[in-house]
Amino acid sequence: MKSLQKLILPLLVLAVIVVIYFLYFAPKDELGLFSAFDTNNSANKEIRIGIVQSKEIVEDQDNGISTFYGIDKTGVEYLVQVPFIPSSELKRRTTIKLSGHLHADHFHASEILD
């Protein structure tokens, strides 16, 4: 009986740690919100967005950028400018995780995170 009592507390602590990890720290694949960004702030933040495949994806190798339309979880679309990535790669994906900031007319990503 005493050995069972000694196991209960460590098991409870382990269960709490596992729950906290899955609720707060586990990677999430849900889309973010463009509204979480301030157009007056150029600090980069992370966001996962959907790639709108029905609109044109433009490669500009000379300037090292690609542009496409991205959509957030509320359905808001923005023109997205990212470091160069081939359009074939963008067409293969449904979502993309970026680090960047929002301008009034487009989202500028400084880095592709996945």
C-alpha positions in Angstrom: 0.0 0.0 0.0 2.8 2.5 0.8 4.5 1.8 -2.5 1.3 2.6 -4.3 1.1 5.9 -2.4 4.6 6.8 -3.4 3.7 6.3 -7.0 0.6 8.5 -7.0 2.3 11.9 -6.6 5.0 11.3 -9.3 2.3 10.1 -11.7 0.1 13.1 -11.0 3.0 15.5 -11.6 3.9 13.7 -14.8 0.3 13.9 -15.9 0.2 17.7 -15.3 3.4 18.2 -17.2 2.1 16.2 -20.2 -1.2 18.2 -20.2 0.6 21.5 -20.0 2.9 20.5 -22.9 0.1 19.5 -25.2 -2.1 22.5 -24.4 0.6 25.2 -24.5 3.9 24.1 -26.1 3.1 21.5 -28.7 3.4 22.7 -32.3 0.0 23.7 -33.7 -1.0 23.6 -37.4 -3.9 26.0 -37.1 -3.8 29.3 -39.0 -3.0 32.6 -37.3 -4.6 36.0 -37.6 -3.4 39.0 -39.6 -5.4 41.1 -37.1 -2.8 40.2 -34.4 -0.3 42.4 -36.3 -0.1 46.2 -36.0 0.7 48.0 -39.3 2.6 50.7 -37.3 5.0 48.1 -35.8 7.7 46.6 -37.9 8.7 44.0 -35.3 8.6 40.5 -36.8 6.1 37.9 -35.4 5.3 34.4 -36.4 2.2 33.4 -38.2 0.9 30.3 -40.1 -1.3 31.2 -43.1 -3.0 29.3 -45.9 -1.8 29.7 -49.5 -4.5 30.8 -51.9 -3.9 28.5 -54.8 -6.5 30.1 -57.0 -4.5 33.3 -57.3 -1.2 33.9 -59.1 2.1 33.1 -57.5 4.9 35.3 -58.8 8.6 34.5 -58.7 11.1 37.4 -58.9 14.5 35.8 -58.9 16.3 39.1 -59.7 15.1 40.7 -56.5 15.0 37.4 -54.5 11.3 37.5 -53.6 8.2 35.5 -54.3 4.6 36.9 -53.9 1.3 35.1 -53.4 -1.9 35.6 -51.6 -2.3 34.2 -48.1 -5.4 33.7 -46.0 -5.8 33.7 -42.2 -8.3 31.6 -40.1 -11.0 34.3 -40.4 -10.8 34.3 -44.2 -8.9 37.6 -44.5 -6.6 37.6 -47.6 -3.3 39.6 -47.9 -0.7 39.8 -50.6 2.4 38.1 -49.0 6.0 38.8 -50.0 8.6 36.2 -48.9 12.2 35.5 -49.6 12.5 33.6 -52.9 10.8 30.2 -52.9 10.0 28.4 -56.2 6.3 28.6 -57.2 6.3 24.8 -57.5 7.1 24.5 -53.8 4.3 27.0 -52.9 1.9 25.1 -55.1 2.8 21.8 -53.3 1.9 23.4 -49.8 -1.5 24.3 -48.4 0.0 26.3 -45.4 3.2 28.1 -44.6 4.7 29.4 -41.4 6.4 32.8 -41.7 8.1 35.4 -39.6 7.4 39.0 -40.6 5.3 42.1 -40.2 2.2 43.6 -41.7 2.0 46.7 -43.9 -1.2 48.4 -44.9 -1.3 46.6 -48.3 0.8 43.4 -47.8 2.5 41.1 -45.4 6.3 41.2 -45.6 7.9 37.9 -44.4 11.6 38.1 -43.5 11.9 34.4 -43.0 10.1 31.2 -44.0 10.0 29.0 -40.9 8.8 25.7 -42.4 
